[in-house]
């Protein structure tokens, strides 16, 4: 997410730090590089123009040029302006005074509406709501069946309609009635899409809007399509009056032009982003946190929220005690890897880390999710006694473990070596080494993410 833009902006700021003093000349050079980086990230040219003008006015002021650390002041200004174009603050969902609140999900075909409907339903259910889903897409083959499968997978209620209900308006009307009867407080309506905007689609959506009086009309857009997503969102807003945007496939968009443009062009906030295929890969959009990521500052708050939601707190406390007492076994190591997997793809977790200090090199780490599966398979192939005391694992046992896990003896040896290094490091940390020597300490190879034993 934003990898290309972040890397280019980091280079600009680094060159500014190399200057003894900021001047009109080197600021102009920096602004030109920032402009080019934004355009190459597929940000709307009008948004780029406005952003650069705002940065220039502030950055060329006397207060910045005479500051003790002018380059840091420029970073601060860019950070503030990025937040401003992204939306200044998180835009929360609105709900009706009397349930059910109706959310209409609209967008072009292939944008991810149906999957996003499921993701939003899951998010709502985990945040104190009782949603019901309905598909009024009577045109695309198996569209309604797809939402039914998704609803079953996430454990949410769906209205399939009566056999005689063949029209979108009929399905929507009966779904709202059933939603109220069952005490559900939110109705999510997955609408039909087209490969392009046409009159028939817009007429149908306007009729649904008039009949359902939705509190939210959420436009679902594919971030990978860049400015095409922005243009479609703007057109839907002009015709329908959208209230917010969900950007899908943000994890695959290294440029980020749609996210940086869509609010400024449409005037409507980004409310959620899809960051993976799984139903939990769905996040509220926080402008300040996204600006932090773009500037290499990481997103620790999102990391903490995700960890708090997914990690077993009692188990975490027990692991901490074992680390301090040097009782951290291979079984504990395996359990920790499983906990990490709950947080989602490792590449996404690394993206949340600030690119400073000893974490700076994380941007170059290549993560192969299968390597963790290999490690877990190796540990699973051990006996409970071997997992509790790795010192008893001799040559014969290593060959048996390798055969049982479908790996090689070399991979088993590599895992045991790295585990021993990790234990040694943890023992040093718990003995007070952290406070005195952490800045000089070298992390053991492969801990916690790199060079795991693999193929």
C-alpha positions as CSV (number, residue, x, y, z in Angstrom):
1,X,0.0,0.0,0.0
2,X,1.5,3.3,-1.2
3,X,4.9,1.6,-1.5
4,X,6.1,3.5,-4.6
5,X,4.9,7.0,-3.3
6,X,6.4,6.4,0.1
7,X,9.8,5.4,-1.2
8,X,10.0,8.5,-3.5
9,X,8.9,10.9,-0.8
10,X,11.5,9.4,1.6
11,X,14.2,10.2,-1.0
12,X,13.0,13.8,-1.3
13,X,13.2,14.3,2.5
14,X,16.6,12.7,2.6
15,X,18.0,15.1,0.1
16,X,16.5,18.0,2.1
17,X,18.2,16.7,5.3
18,X,21.5,16.8,3.3
19,X,21.1,20.6,2.8
20,X,22.7,22.8,5.5
21,X,19.9,25.3,5.1
22,X,16.7,25.5,3.1
23,X,16.5,28.0,0.3
24,X,14.0,29.0,-2.3
25,X,16.0,27.0,-4.9
26,X,16.3,23.7,-3.1
27,X,12.7,24.0,-1.9
28,X,11.6,24.4,-5.5
29,X,13.5,21.3,-6.4
30,X,11.9,19.3,-3.6
31,X,8.4,20.5,-4.5
32,X,9.1,19.5,-8.1
33,X,10.1,16.0,-7.0
34,X,7.0,15.7,-4.7
35,X,4.8,16.8,-7.6
36,X,6.3,14.1,-9.9
37,X,6.0,11.4,-7.2
38,X,2.3,12.2,-6.7
39,X,1.6,12.2,-10.5
40,X,3.5,8.9,-10.9
41,X,1.3,7.5,-8.0
42,X,-1.7,8.3,-10.3
43,X,-3.1,11.0,-8.1
44,X,-5.6,13.3,-9.8
45,X,-3.7,16.2,-11.4
46,X,-6.0,18.9,-9.8
47,X,-5.4,17.3,-6.4
48,X,-1.7,17.4,-7.0
49,X,-1.8,21.0,-8.0
50,X,-3.8,22.0,-5.0
51,X,-1.6,20.0,-2.6
52,X,1.7,21.4,-4.0
53,X,0.4,25.0,-3.8
54,X,-0.6,24.5,-0.1
55,X,2.7,23.0,0.7
56,X,4.6,25.7,-1.1
57,X,2.8,28.5,0.8
58,X,3.6,27.0,4.1
59,X,7.1,25.7,3.4
60,X,8.4,28.9,1.9
61,X,7.4,30.9,5.0
62,X,10.0,32.6,7.1
63,X,9.3,30.3,10.1
64,X,10.3,27.2,8.2
65,X,13.3,28.6,6.3
66,X,14.9,29.9,9.5
67,X,14.0,26.9,11.7
68,X,16.7,24.8,13.4
69,X,15.5,21.7,11.5
70,X,13.8,23.0,8.4
71,X,13.6,19.6,6.7
72,X,11.5,18.3,9.7
73,X,9.2,21.2,9.3
74,X,8.7,20.4,5.6
75,X,7.8,16.8,6.6
76,X,5.3,18.1,9.1
77,X,3.7,20.4,6.5
78,X,3.5,17.5,3.9
79,X,2.0,15.3,6.6
80,X,-0.7,17.9,7.5
81,X,-1.6,18.5,3.9
82,X,-1.9,14.8,3.1
83,X,-4.3,14.4,6.1
84,X,-6.3,17.3,4.8
85,X,-6.8,15.8,1.3
86,X,-7.5,12.4,2.8
87,X,-10.3,13.7,5.0
88,X,-8.8,15.1,8.2
89,X,-10.6,12.6,10.4
90,X,-12.2,9.2,10.4
91,X,-15.7,9.3,8.9
92,X,-18.0,7.0,10.8
93,X,-21.1,5.3,9.6
94,X,-24.4,6.9,10.2
95,X,-27.4,5.1,11.6
96,X,-31.2,5.8,11.5
97,X,-33.0,7.0,14.6
98,X,-35.4,4.1,14.2
99,X,-34.0,0.7,13.0
100,X,-33.4,-0.8,10.6
101,X,-30.7,1.5,9.1
102,X,-30.5,0.7,5.3
103,X,-27.1,0.7,3.7
104,X,-27.1,0.7,-0.1
105,X,-23.9,-0.7,-1.7
106,X,-23.4,0.5,-5.3
107,X,-20.7,0.4,-7.9
108,X,-19.6,-1.1,-11.2
109,X,-19.5,-4.8,-11.9
110,X,-16.3,-6.4,-10.7
111,X,-15.5,-3.7,-8.1
112,X,-16.1,-6.1,-5.2
113,X,-19.6,-5.1,-4.0
114,X,-20.8,-8.5,-2.9
115,X,-17.6,-9.4,-1.0
116,X,-17.6,-5.9,0.6
117,X,-21.2,-6.5,1.7
118,X,-20.1,-9.6,3.5
119,X,-17.0,-7.8,5.0
120,X,-19.1,-4.9,6.2
121,X,-21.7,-7.2,7.7
122,X,-18.9,-9.0,9.7
123,X,-17.4,-5.7,10.8
124,X,-20.8,-4.5,12.0
125,X,-21.6,-7.7,13.9
126,X,-18.2,-7.4,15.7
127,X,-19.0,-3.9,16.6
128,X,-22.4,-4.3,18.4
129,X,-24.8,-4.5,15.4
130,X,-27.1,-7.2,14.1
131,X,-27.1,-6.9,10.3
132,X,-29.1,-8.6,7.6
133,X,-28.0,-9.0,4.0
134,X,-30.0,-9.0,0.8
135,X,-28.9,-9.2,-2.8
136,X,-31.2,-7.4,-5.4
137,X,-28.9,-8.3,-8.3
138,X,-31.3,-10.3,-10.3
139,X,-29.2,-10.1,-13.5
140,X,-25.8,-11.5,-12.9
141,X,-25.9,-15.3,-12.8
142,X,-25.5,-16.7,-9.3
143,X,-25.1,-13.2,-7.8
144,X,-27.7,-13.9,-5.1
145,X,-26.3,-17.4,-4.5
146,X,-22.8,-15.9,-4.0
147,X,-24.1,-13.6,-1.2
148,X,-25.9,-16.5,0.4
149,X,-22.6,-18.5,0.5
150,X,-20.8,-15.4,2.0
151,X,-23.5,-14.9,4.6
152,X,-23.2,-18.5,5.7
153,X,-19.4,-18.3,5.9
154,X,-19.5,-15.2,8.2
155,X,-22.5,-16.5,10.2
156,X,-24.9,-13.6,9.3
157,X,-28.6,-13.5,8.4
158,X,-29.6,-13.2,4.7
159,X,-33.0,-12.6,3.2
160,X,-33.5,-14.7,0.0
161,X,-37.0,-13.5,-0.8
162,X,-40.2,-15.4,-1.7
163,X,-40.2,-17.4,-4.9
164,X,-42.5,-14.9,-6.7
165,X,-40.2,-12.0,-5.9
166,X,-38.2,-11.5,-9.0
167,X,-37.8,-7.7,-9.1
168,X,-35.2,-5.7,-7.1
169,X,-37.8,-3.4,-5.6
170,X,-39.9,-6.3,-4.4
171,X,-36.9,-8.0,-2.8
172,X,-35.8,-4.8,-1.1
173,X,-39.2,-4.1,0.2
174,X,-39.7,-7.5,1.8
175,X,-36.1,-7.6,3.1
176,X,-36.6,-4.4,5.0
177,X,-39.9,-5.7,6.5
178,X,-38.2,-9.0,7.5
179,X,-35.2,-7.1,8.9
180,X,-37.5,-5.1,11.2
181,X,-39.5,-8.2,12.2
182,X,-36.4,-10.1,13.2
183,X,-35.0,-7.3,15.3
184,X,-32.0,-6.7,13.0
185,X,-30.8,-3.1,13.1
186,X,-29.0,-2.8,9.8
187,X,-30.0,-3.9,6.3
188,X,-27.2,-4.2,3.8
189,X,-28.4,-4.1,0.2
190,X,-26.1,-5.5,-2.4
191,X,-27.2,-3.9,-5.7
192,X,-26.6,-4.8,-9.3
193,X,-23.6,-3.5,-11.3
194,X,-22.7,-3.0,-14.9
195,X,-19.4,-2.9,-16.8
196,X,-20.1,0.8,-17.3
197,X,-22.5,3.4,-16.1
198,X,-25.9,3.3,-18.0
199,X,-29.3,4.8,-17.7
200,X,-31.0,1.5,-16.7
201,X,-28.7,1.0,-13.8
202,X,-29.0,4.5,-12.5
203,X,-32.8,4.5,-12.8
204,X,-33.0,1.3,-10.8
205,X,-30.7,2.6,-8.1
206,X,-32.7,5.9,-7.9
207,X,-35.9,3.8,-7.4
208,X,-34.2,1.8,-4.6
209,X,-33.0,5.0,-3.0
210,X,-36.6,6.5,-3.1
211,X,-38.2,3.3,-1.7
212,X,-35.6,2.4,1.0
213,X,-34.5,5.9,2.1
214,X,-31.0,4.6,3.0
215,X,-28.9,6.4,5.6
216,X,-25.7,5.4,3.7
217,X,-25.1,4.9,0.0
218,X,-21.7,3.4,-0.2
219,X,-19.8,3.4,-3.5
220,X,-17.5,0.4,-3.8
221,X,-14.5,1.0,-6.0
222,X,-11.5,-1.1,-7.1
223,X,-8.3,0.8,-6.0
224,X,-6.3,-1.0,-8.7
225,X,-8.2,0.9,-11.4
226,X,-6.8,4.3,-10.2
227,X,-8.4,7.3,-11.7
228,X,-11.1,5.3,-13.4
229,X,-12.4,4.5,-9.9
230,X,-12.3,8.2,-9.1
231,X,-14.3,9.1,-12.2
232,X,-16.9,6.4,-11.6
233,X,-17.3,7.6,-8.0
234,X,-17.8,11.2,-9.1
235,X,-20.4,10.1,-11.7
236,X,-22.3,8.0,-9.2
237,X,-22.3,10.9,-6.7
238,X,-23.7,13.3,-9.3
239,X,-26.5,10.9,-10.2
240,X,-27.2,9.3,-6.8
241,X,-25.7,11.3,-4.0
242,X,-23.3,8.8,-2.4
243,X,-22.5,9.3,1.3
244,X,-19.2,7.4,1.4
245,X,-16.7,5.2,-0.4
246,X,-15.3,1.7,0.2
247,X,-12.0,1.1,-1.7
248,X,-11.2,-2.6,-2.3
249,X,-7.9,-4.2,-3.1
250,X,-5.9,-1.6,-1.4
251,X,-3.3,-4.2,-0.4
252,X,-2.5,-4.7,-4.1
253,X,-2.3,-1.0,-5.0
254,X,1.3,0.2,-4.6
255,X,0.5,3.6,-6.0
256,X,-2.5,4.8,-4.0
257,X,-3.7,7.4,-6.5
258,X,-7.4,6.6,-6.0
259,X,-7.2,6.8,-2.2
260,X,-5.5,10.2,-2.4
261,X,-7.9,11.6,-5.0
262,X,-11.3,10.2,-4.4
263,X,-12.4,12.4,-1.5
264,X,-11.1,15.6,-3.0
265,X,-12.9,14.9,-6.3
266,X,-16.2,13.7,-5.0
267,X,-16.4,15.6,-1.7
268,X,-17.4,12.3,0.0
269,X,-15.3,10.5,2.6
270,X,-13.5,7.2,2.3
271,X,-15.1,5.1,5.0
272,X,-13.5,1.6,4.6
273,X,-10.7,-0.1,2.7
274,X,-10.4,-3.8,1.8
275,X,-6.8,-5.0,2.4
276,X,-7.0,-8.6,1.5
277,X,-9.3,-11.5,0.4
278,X,-10.3,-12.7,3.8
279,X,-13.5,-11.3,5.4
280,X,-11.5,-9.8,8.3
281,X,-9.2,-7.9,5.8
282,X,-11.4,-4.8,6.1
283,X,-10.6,-1.6,8.0
284,X,-12.1,1.8,8.8
285,X,-10.2,4.5,6.9
286,X,-8.1,6.7,9.2
287,X,-6.6,9.7,7.2
288,X,-3.9,10.4,9.8
289,X,-2.8,6.8,10.0
290,X,-2.6,6.6,6.2
291,X,-0.6,9.8,6.0
292,X,1.8,8.2,8.6
293,X,2.2,5.1,6.3
294,X,2.9,7.3,3.2
295,X,5.6,9.1,5.1
296,X,7.2,6.0,6.5
297,X,6.0,6.6,10.0
298,X,4.1,3.3,10.2
299,X,0.6,2.7,11.7
300,X,1.2,1.4,15.2
301,X,-2.4,2.2,16.3
302,X,-3.9,-0.1,13.7
303,X,-1.4,-2.8,14.6
304,X,-2.3,-2.5,18.3
305,X,-6.1,-2.6,17.5
306,X,-5.7,-5.7,15.3
307,X,-3.5,-7.4,17.9
308,X,-6.0,-6.6,20.7
309,X,-8.8,-8.0,18.7
310,X,-7.2,-11.2,17.6
311,X,-4.6,-12.2,20.2
312,X,-5.5,-14.3,23.3
313,X,-4.5,-11.9,26.1
314,X,-4.2,-14.6,28.8
315,X,-1.9,-16.6,26.5
316,X,0.2,-13.5,25.7
317,X,0.7,-12.8,29.5
318,X,1.8,-16.4,30.0
319,X,4.2,-16.2,27.1
320,X,5.7,-13.0,28.5
321,X,6.3,-14.8,31.9
322,X,7.9,-17.7,30.1
323,X,10.2,-15.4,28.2
324,X,11.3,-13.7,31.4
325,X,11.9,-17.1,33.2
326,X,13.6,-18.5,30.1
327,X,11.0,-21.3,29.8
328,X,10.0,-20.4,26.2
329,X,9.6,-23.8,24.4
330,X,9.2,-24.8,20.8
331,X,5.5,-25.4,21.5
332,X,5.2,-21.8,22.7
333,X,7.1,-20.7,19.6
334,X,4.6,-22.6,17.4
335,X,1.7,-21.0,19.3
336,X,3.1,-17.6,18.8
337,X,3.4,-18.2,15.0
338,X,-0.3,-19.2,15.0
339,X,-1.2,-16.1,16.8
340,X,0.7,-14.0,14.3
341,X,-1.1,-15.7,11.4
342,X,-4.4,-14.5,13.0
343,X,-3.3,-10.9,12.4
344,X,-3.4,-11.4,8.6
345,X,-0.7,-11.4,5.9
346,X,2.8,-10.7,7.3
347,X,3.4,-8.2,4.5
348,X,0.5,-6.2,5.8
349,X,1.9,-6.2,9.3
350,X,5.3,-5.1,8.1
351,X,3.6,-2.3,6.2
352,X,2.4,-1.0,9.6
353,X,5.9,-0.7,11.0
354,X,7.6,2.7,11.0
355,X,10.5,2.7,8.5
356,X,13.1,4.2,11.0
357,X,16.0,2.9,13.0
358,X,16.4,-0.8,13.2
359,X,13.0,-1.3,11.5
360,X,14.1,0.7,8.4
361,X,15.2,-2.5,6.5
362,X,11.8,-4.1,6.9
363,X,10.7,-2.5,3.7
364,X,13.1,-4.8,1.8
365,X,12.0,-8.0,3.6
366,X,10.3,-10.5,1.3
367,X,7.8,-12.5,3.1
368,X,6.8,-16.0,2.0
369,X,3.7,-17.0,4.0
370,X,4.4,-20.7,3.2
371,X,7.6,-20.6,5.3
372,X,5.6,-20.2,8.5
373,X,3.5,-23.3,7.5
374,X,6.8,-25.2,7.1
375,X,8.0,-24.2,10.6
376,X,4.6,-25.1,12.1
377,X,4.7,-28.5,10.3
378,X,8.2,-29.2,11.6
379,X,7.2,-28.4,15.2
380,X,4.0,-30.4,14.9
381,X,6.1,-33.4,13.8
382,X,7.9,-33.4,17.1
383,X,6.8,-35.3,20.2
384,X,5.5,-33.3,23.2
385,X,8.8,-34.1,25.0
386,X,10.9,-32.8,22.1
387,X,8.9,-29.6,21.9
388,X,9.4,-29.1,25.7
389,X,13.2,-29.8,25.5
390,X,14.9,-29.2,22.2
391,X,18.2,-30.5,23.5
392,X,17.1,-34.1,23.2
393,X,16.6,-33.9,19.5
394,X,19.5,-35.9,18.1
395,X,20.3,-37.0,14.5
396,X,17.8,-39.9,14.5
397,X,15.0,-37.7,15.8
398,X,15.8,-34.9,13.3
399,X,15.5,-37.4,10.4
400,X,12.1,-38.6,11.7
401,X,10.9,-35.0,12.2
402,X,12.0,-34.0,8.7
403,X,10.2,-37.0,7.2
404,X,7.0,-36.4,9.2
405,X,6.8,-32.8,8.2
406,X,7.7,-33.2,4.5
407,X,10.9,-31.1,4.9
408,X,14.6,-31.8,5.0
409,X,17.0,-32.4,7.9
410,X,18.8,-29.2,7.0
411,X,15.5,-27.2,7.5
412,X,15.0,-28.9,10.9
413,X,18.6,-28.0,11.8
414,X,18.0,-24.4,10.7
415,X,14.8,-24.0,12.8
416,X,16.5,-25.4,15.9
417,X,19.5,-23.1,15.5
418,X,17.3,-20.0,15.1
419,X,15.1,-21.1,18.0
420,X,18.2,-21.4,20.2
421,X,19.4,-18.0,19.1
422,X,16.0,-16.5,19.9
423,X,16.0,-18.0,23.4
424,X,19.5,-16.7,24.0
425,X,18.4,-13.2,22.9
426,X,15.3,-13.3,25.1
427,X,17.3,-14.4,28.1
428,X,19.6,-11.4,27.5
429,X,16.6,-9.0,27.2
430,X,15.0,-10.3,30.4
431,X,18.3,-9.8,32.3
432,X,18.3,-6.1,31.7
433,X,20.3,-6.2,28.5
434,X,17.4,-4.3,26.8
435,X,18.0,-1.0,28.6
436,X,21.8,-1.0,28.2
437,X,22.6,-2.5,24.8
438,X,19.5,-2.7,22.6
439,X,20.8,0.0,20.3
440,X,24.0,-2.1,19.5
441,X,22.3,-5.5,19.5
442,X,22.2,-7.6,16.3
443,X,19.0,-9.5,15.7
444,X,19.5,-13.3,15.1
445,X,19.2,-14.2,11.4
446,X,15.6,-15.0,10.6
447,X,14.0,-13.6,13.8
448,X,11.2,-12.8,13.7
449,X,10.4,-12.7,10.0
450,X,13.4,-13.3,7.7
451,X,15.1,-16.4,6.5
452,X,12.7,-18.9,8.0
453,X,13.6,-22.5,7.0
454,X,12.0,-23.2,3.7
455,X,12.4,-24.8,0.3
